[in-house]
């Protein structure tokens, strides 16, 4: 019950403050490294997606015996990369890996090589 209350409070805080905080940070970092900030947000969202969609992603993207989605400290890209290296991706996981490769060459492979 405590965890549910904490989740509700977190949602109630992020909804109004998230957009304001995002705009404030972008403006305040315009002269500094805004791209690092964007990367940090992308990683956080990626880890959130890995957690929220773990059951869906496990069923649709990886074969039995593969590295499972769901660890909140791992990104979707990391899990895809580990499974790609081990030949455990279904076609949907391979397709997502390819799309990420078009944006950033060897994206999931690089993610799998980074410590999470």
N, C-alpha and C positions, 0 to 999 in steps of 0.2 A: 504494500500500500504506500509506503514511503517513497519507493521508486516511481510509482505512478504520479504522486504529488510533485516530485522533483521534475518529472517530464513535463507536466502541465505548466509548472512555473517557468521552465526553460522555454517552452513554446510561447507562453504569454510574453516573455521578455524579448525573444528573438523576432517576433512578428513586428512590433512597432520599432524596436531599436535596431534591427538588422539593416534595414534600408538606410536609416539615418547614419549609422556607424560606417556602412560601406561608402556612402557618398563623402562623408567627412574624411575618411582615410584616403580615398582616391585624391581628393582635392589637396589634402595636407602632404601627400607624397608625390604630387605632380613633378616637383623638382628633384625628387629622390627616386629610389628604385621601386616604382609602382609595379613593375613586372614580378618582382619577388613577392609582393603582396598578393597579386593575382594567383601566382603559383601556390602560395600557402592556402588560399581559399579553395583552389581546385583540388588540392590534396585532401583537405578537410571534407569537402563534399564527396570526393571519391571514397574516402573511408566510411562516410555516412551511407553512401549507396551500397557499399560492400556489406554493411551491417543490416540495413533495412531490407535489401533484396536478396539476402543470402539463400533462402529456400528456392526462390524463383531461379536465381543464377545457378545454384547447384544442380537443379533439375534440367535447365535448358542448355548450359554451356560446358559442363564438365562431365567426363565419363567416370564410371565407377573406379574408385581407387585414386582419383585425382585429389589435388590439394583443394580443400573446401573453402568456399566463401564464408564470411561471417565473422572473421577476426576484426574487431574494430580498429586495430592498429595496422591493418594492411589495406592497400588500395585495390580496387578492382583490377587495375593494370598489373599490379604485382601478381595477383592470383592467376590472371590470364597468362602472364609470362611464365610462371612456374609450370602451369599445365601445358603450355605450348612446348616448352623444353622437354617435358615428359611424355608428349604425344597423347595427352588426356583431354583435348578440346573437342567438343562436338562442333558441327559446322557453324553454329550461331556464335560460339566463342571465337572460332577462327575468323569469322567475318568481322566481328567487333575488333579483333586484334589487327586485321588488315586495315580497317577504317582508321584506327589510331596510328598505324604505320604511315598512312597517307598524310596525316597531319604532322607527325613527328617520327622520322625514320627509326625503326627498331624500338618503338616506344615500350612495348610490353617486355621485350627482352632486356632493355635497360632497367626497367622497373624491377624485374626479377633479380637483377644483379645488385640492386641497392638494398641496403639494410633497412628493414621496416621498423 
